[in-house]
């Protein structure tokens, strides 16, 4: 009878290995053989008996090999389980001193952990981590108990992990079904009642709020919440760029901070996919320009976002054609300008901005 048939083999994943760690070191550490032949920073240790693997996991996790703590977990060959997102949570706002061992100690009490990892780079922790539980119920319990708790003097955020595809789909849904509107640049002479009077003609409002300072003076921006997407959409379409008490206001979909960051990241990824990093600059196509906007005014409007190599308002026979180009030196600068300036009023018209495709 072969060894494999006589015993049910059990494998442990060994991560965070020191670059000088060898199979011989691991063999002496675990008294077993390993399969890896390359120094990739991880290895597999095969035990003849699952009980021995469990004992090693319980007693040797985060032990040092060549001065570097190793990270043990059960080997999980089922890619579907790893990628499904079931039982996976993300932990944000971690103190930089929180390591893998500390993370494991805080979350292991909620259920069996398939994997846990504090994300890091050459400078150390990035301030966030992932924990993948075997069951969704354990993950739910961890979220309920740990979200908002303090670890090393910092309040952490614990939430279900969502793939990029899921986050982008949610962002598209919010964009197409928004009911909250952001209004800016209406000056100091505005209050809730007057703002409601301006926007109530587009539909029933649930709340209207002008943001004020400590003295009660308007900060020049506020929010209007409608009971339907149709009303909010109509308000944006008809009021953006309109005059309120001598001020040309910006009206657009209200976004949370994380939404703005996600949108910025999405635009940046779009620029990268288009190969923008390989060219000398990233060109933005600016449409719906007011007749009074020339090269200098367009440059001033976009100069705060980064280094601009070229600005050009297109003309024909001395007449401005209502569109132009702004060329930034990097995708990051262009992405920021695109997300923050699209829809903003310059002169008397809201800007329409797109990535200028290369021929």
C-alpha positions in Angstrom: 0.0 0.0 0.0 1.5 3.4 -1.0 2.1 6.1 1.5 -0.5 8.3 -0.3 -3.1 5.6 -0.1 -2.3 4.7 3.6 -2.4 8.3 4.8 -4.5 11.4 3.9 -1.9 14.0 3.0 -2.3 17.5 4.3 -0.5 20.7 3.0 0.2 24.0 4.6 1.1 27.2 2.7 4.1 29.0 4.2 4.3 32.7 3.2 6.4 35.7 3.9 9.6 33.7 3.7 13.0 35.4 3.9 14.8 35.6 0.6 17.6 33.4 2.0 15.2 30.6 3.2 16.0 27.3 1.7 14.2 23.9 1.5 16.8 22.5 3.9 15.9 25.2 6.5 12.2 24.4 6.1 12.9 20.7 6.3 14.6 21.2 9.6 11.9 23.5 10.8 9.0 21.2 10.0 10.8 17.8 9.7 9.1 17.3 6.4 9.8 17.7 2.7 8.8 20.7 0.6 7.9 20.9 -3.1 9.2 24.3 -4.1 12.4 24.7 -6.1 12.5 28.4 -6.5 12.9 31.3 -4.0 9.5 32.9 -4.6 8.8 33.8 -1.0 6.4 30.9 -0.3 6.5 27.1 0.0 4.3 24.1 0.7 4.9 21.7 3.5 3.3 18.2 3.2 2.5 16.3 6.4 1.5 12.6 6.4 -1.1 13.3 9.1 -3.6 16.2 9.3 -3.2 16.3 13.0 0.5 17.1 12.6 -0.3 19.9 10.2 -2.8 21.3 12.6 -0.3 21.2 15.4 2.3 23.1 13.3 -0.3 25.7 12.3 -1.3 26.2 16.0 2.2 26.4 17.4 4.5 27.6 14.7 2.6 30.3 12.9 4.6 33.6 12.8 7.8 31.9 14.0 11.0 33.4 12.6 13.0 31.7 9.8 16.2 33.5 9.1 15.0 36.4 11.2 11.7 36.9 9.3 8.3 35.8 10.7 6.6 33.2 8.4 2.8 33.1 7.8 1.1 29.7 7.9 -2.3 28.8 6.5 -4.1 25.8 5.1 -3.2 25.2 1.5 -6.2 26.2 -0.6 -6.1 24.8 -4.2 -9.7 25.6 -5.0 -9.4 28.8 -7.1 -13.2 29.2 -7.1 -13.3 29.5 -3.3 -10.5 32.0 -3.3 -12.1 34.2 -6.0 -15.7 33.9 -4.9 -15.5 36.6 -2.2 -17.5 34.5 0.2 -16.1 35.0 3.7 -13.6 37.7 2.6 -13.3 40.9 4.5 -11.2 44.0 4.1 -9.8 45.9 7.1 -8.8 49.6 6.5 -7.2 52.4 8.6 -4.8 50.0 10.2 -1.9 51.4 12.3 1.4 50.8 10.5 2.7 48.8 13.4 0.0 46.1 13.0 1.6 43.0 11.5 0.3 39.7 10.3 0.5 38.1 13.7 -1.5 41.0 15.4 -4.1 40.8 12.6 -4.5 37.1 13.0 -4.8 37.4 16.8 -7.7 39.9 16.5 -9.7 38.0 13.9 -9.0 34.3 14.5 -11.6 34.1 17.3 -14.5 34.6 14.8 -13.9 31.3 12.9 -11.4 29.4 10.8 -9.2 31.6 8.7 -8.2 30.4 5.3 -5.8 33.3 4.8 -4.9 36.7 6.3 -2.5 39.3 5.0 -1.5 42.9 5.9 -0.7 44.5 2.6 2.8 46.0 2.5 5.6 47.4 0.3 9.2 48.3 0.7 8.2 51.0 3.2 6.1 48.6 5.4 2.4 48.3 5.9 0.0 50.1 3.5 -2.6 50.5 6.3 -5.1 47.8 5.1 -5.4 44.0 5.1 -7.6 41.1 4.0 -8.9 38.2 6.0 -10.6 35.3 4.3 -12.8 33.1 6.6 -13.9 29.6 5.7 -17.6 30.6 6.3 -19.6 33.7 5.5 -21.1 33.6 9.0 -17.7 34.0 10.5 -17.0 37.0 8.3 -20.3 38.6 9.2 -19.5 38.2 12.9 -16.1 39.7 12.4 -17.6 42.7 10.6 -20.3 43.2 13.2 -17.8 43.0 16.2 -14.7 44.6 14.7 -16.0 47.5 12.6 -15.3 50.7 14.4 -13.1 49.0 17.1 -9.7 50.4 18.0 -6.5 48.5 17.3 -3.3 50.2 18.4 -5.0 53.5 19.0 -6.7 53.6 15.5 -10.3 53.0 14.7 -10.5 50.4 12.0 -13.1 49.9 9.3 -14.1 46.3 8.6 -16.3 45.6 5.6 -17.1 42.8 3.1 -14.5 42.6 0.3 -15.8 43.5 -3.1 -14.0 42.9 -6.4 -13.2 45.7 -8.7 -15.9 44.5 -11.1 -18.5 44.7 -8.4 -17.4 48.2 -7.3 -17.4 49.5 -10.8 -20.9 48.0 -11.4 -22.2 49.7 -8.3 -20.6 53.0 -9.4 -22.4 52.8 -12.7 -25.7 52.0 -11.0 -25.3 55.0 -8.7 -24.5 57.2 -11.6 -27.5 56.2 -13.6 -30.0 56.3 -10.6 -28.8 59.3 -8.5 -31.4 61.4 -6.6 -29.0 63.7 -4.6 -27.7 66.8 -6.3 -24.7 69.0 -5.4 -25.0 72.7 -6.0 -22.0 75.1 -5.9 -21.0 78.7 -6.4 -24.3 80.4 -5.4 -22.5 82.8 -3.0 -23.2 83.8 0.6 -26.7 85.2 0.1 -28.5 81.9 0.2 -30.4 79.8 2.7 -32.3 76.5 2.7 -35.7 78.0 1.9 -34.5 80.0 -1.1 -32.5 77.0 -2.5 -35.6 74.9 -2.2 -37.6 77.5 -4.1 -35.1 77.3 -6.9 -35.2 73.5 -7.3 -38.7 72.5 -6.1 -40.1 73.1 -9.6 -38.2 70.0 -10.9 -39.9 67.6 -8.5 -40.6 66.8 -4.9 -37.6 67.4 -2.6 -36.9 65.3 0.4 -34.3 67.6 1.9 -32.5 70.8 1.0 -29.4 72.0 2.9 -27.1 75.0 2.4 -23.8 74.4 4.1 -22.8 77.1 6.6 -19.9 78.2 8.7 -19.8 78.6 12.5 -21.5 82.0 12.2 -24.3 80.7 10.0 -23.1 82.3 6.8 -23.4 80.3 3.6 -20.3 78.5 2.3 -21.5 78.8 -1.2 -22.5 75.2 -1.7 -25.3 72.8 -0.7 -27.3 69.7 -1.5 -30.8 68.9 -2.8 -32.3 65.5 -2.4 -35.2 64.6 -4.7 -37.6 61.7 -4.3 -36.9 60.5 -7.9 -34.0 60.1 -10.3 -36.0 61.8 -13.1 -36.4 65.0 -11.0 -32.7 65.0 -10.0 -31.6 64.5 -13.6 -33.8 67.2 -14.9 -32.5 69.6 -12.3 -28.9 68.9 -13.3 -29.6 69.2 -17.0 -31.4 72.5 -16.7 -29.7 74.3 -13.8 -26.0 73.5 -14.4 -24.4 76.8 -15.7 -27.5 78.9 -15.0 -27.4 82.3 -13.2 -28.6 82.5 -9.6 -28.4 86.0 -8.2 -25.6 86.9 -10.6 -23.6 83.7 -10.0 -23.2 81.0 -12.6 -23.7 77.8 -10.5 -22.4 74.3 -10.9 -25.1 71.6 -10.5 -24.2 67.9 -10.6 -24.7 64.5 -9.1 -23.7 64.5 -5.4 -20.9 62.0 -4.7 -19.4 60.6 -1.5 -15.6 60.9 -1.1 -15.1 57.2 -1.8 -17.1 57.5 -5.0 -15.0 60.4 -6.2 -11.9 58.4 -5.5 -13.2 55.4 -7.3 -14.2 57.5 -10.3 -10.7 59.0 -10.4 -9.1 55.6 -10.2 -11.4 54.3 -13.0 -10.5 57.2 -15.3 -6.8 56.7 -14.5 -7.0 53.0 -15.4 -8.7 54.0 -18.6 -5.9 56.3 -19.5 -3.3 53.6 -18.7 -5.2 51.1 -20.8 -5.1 53.5 -23.7 -1.3 53.5 -23.5 -1.0 57.1 -22.2 2.1 56.2 -20.2 4.0 55.5 -23.4 3.4 58.9 -25.0 4.8 62.4 -24.2 1.6 63.8 -22.8 -2.1 63.0 -22.2 -4.5 65.2 -24.2 -8.0 66.1 -23.0 -10.6 67.2 -25.5 -12.5 70.2 -24.0 -15.9 70.8 -25.6 -18.7 73.4 -25.1 -16.4 76.3 -24.6 -17.7 79.8 -24.1 -16.8 82.2 -26.9 -14.9 84.3 -24.4 -12.5 81.4 -23.4 -9.1 81.8 -25.1 -5.8 79.8 -24.7 -4.7 81.8 -21.6 -8.1 81.4 -19.8 -8.3 77.7 -20.5 -4.7 77.2 -19.2 -5.5 79.1 -16.0 -8.6 77.0 -15.5 -6.6 73.7 -15.7 -3.2 74.7 -14.3 -3.9 73.7 -10.7 -4.1 70.0 -11.7 -0.5 69.6 -12.9 2.1 70.4 -15.6 0.5 71.5 -18.9 2.6 71.2 -22.0 0.1 72.6 -24.5 -3.2 74.4 -24.6 -5.1 75.3 -27.7 -8.6 76.7 -28.3 -9.5 75.8 -31.9 -10.3 78.6 -34.3 -11.4 79.0 -37.9 -11.0 82.3 -39.8 -10.5 84.0 -36.4 -13.7 82.6 -34.9 -13.4 80.2 -31.9 -15.1 76.9 -32.6 -16.2 76.0 -29.0 -13.6 73.3 -28.3 -10.0 72.9 -27.5 -7.2 70.7 -26.2 -5.2 70.6 -22.9 -2.2 68.3 -22.8 -0.9 67.1 -19.3 2.4 65.5 -18.7 1.0 62.4 -16.8 -2.2 60.3 -16.7 -2.6 61.1 -13.0 -2.9 64.8 -13.6 -5.2 64.3 -16.6 -7.5 62.0 -14.7 -7.8 64.4 -11.8 -8.6 67.3 -14.2 -11.1 65.2 -16.1 -13.1 64.1 -13.0 -13.1 67.5 -11.3 -13.6 69.8 -14.2 -16.1 67.8 -16.3 -19.5 69.7 -16.0 -17.9 72.7 -14.3 -18.9 76.2 -15.6 -16.2 78.2 -17.4 -17.5 81.5 -18.7 -21.2 80.8 -19.2 -21.2 77.1 -20.2 -20.6 73.8 -18.4 -17.5 72.0 -19.8 -17.7 68.6 -21.5 -14.3 66.8 -21.2 -13.1 63.5 -22.9 -9.8 61.8 -23.5 -8.5 62.9 -26.9 -7.9 59.7 -28.8 -4.6 59.4 -30.7 -4.8 58.8 -34.4 
